[in-house]
């Protein structure tokens, strides 16, 4: 994404005549239109924008009403029913264990006092809070983030010591926030082992070798089987799944490995499996059929080490555990591994230019407490931007802040090859 330089609009302009204001307004409208067209063109390089987030319902497990994260050309959303099978597919399936059953790692009710699945919540107007990193801060996106203190932690009401994912969709700005190893703090902020932000309307690639809230460097939410989708009769994206062992390698769309096996047939992170077209799903109950149909059309992407053939979804009391339980009848041998290409190892990780920050300025840069300040930037080659503290994930080319104390703001600009940073100081007198 190319982020265009901020234009000095009507902010901080001296008084002028009404006629002059009209002329100036027309001029600015024309110029802004040109810049908007240019920015739209740059965003098209990441894929055509998905639909608006405004139709989402709010709350825990809320319906997205047909919204699918990321553009249609995103790896999660591609129809892979005709993609070639990897030459090593049979050997990889045998390594996994051909009789290993598919397992729905989601459902209704509680198991050992925990809900079953990875929860999410949709928010609007949630205040931004800080995130304090406890493990992978150098590969995480800094806050603040709109994560409410009531956001459900994976495993609620007794999260325990598991992955403790927290997933928050910001309906207002169409951003997705994902935390791993999340713990609430008494002041309303959060501790997290790692965190990632995702622009729901455009494609985004984590920097190569970086993790996210998932081991593979992928979005967790994008791969969940959600009840609202299954109730509509169709899942329109790939699903997330885990395997016990993996090699020290990844294949797109993954960006990170978590190798625990040296076996040549151990799968890499990001490997996609597809339910064979010949596998008869007609006798399965309704909820299971929708999941299996998606596995034929979109497949499932390996996202973490864990129990083998466990596919992820959200916890919801409307699931039929009996229906979902029939998925265990499907063995790993009913799947095929899709072509693994390219395959990245420590020896051939792609390299390239990190984003270039031409400028990052504050206007004005000296203020009274609480006075508005416009932070503006000119950046090329970025996938997404974060301004910290104060704003978090941002789009466009400027944002307004109102500090009450002298503050140093940092602009973080990230793409597949890494991250650039630049700071600006606002002095409060």
Secondary structure, DSSP 8 states (H G I E B T S, - for coil): --B------STT-----HHHHHHHHHHHHHHHHHHHHHHHHHHHTT------STT---EET---TT--SS-TTSGGG---TTS-B-TTHHHHHHHH-TT-B-EEE--SSEETTEESS---EEESS---B-EEESS-GGGS----B---TT---TTTTS-TTS---EEEEETTTTEEEEEES-EE-TTS-EEESEEEEEETTS-----TT---SSTTS--SGGG-B-HHHHHHT---S-EEEEES---S-B-TT----------TTS--BT-EEEE-TTS--TTS-HHHHHHHHHHHHT-EEEEEESSTTEEEB---TTS-HHHHHGGGG-BGGGEEEB---S-B-TTS-------EEEEEEEESSEE-TT--EEEEEEEES-SEEEEETTTEEE-SSEEEE--SS-EEEEEEEEETTEEEEEEEEEEE-
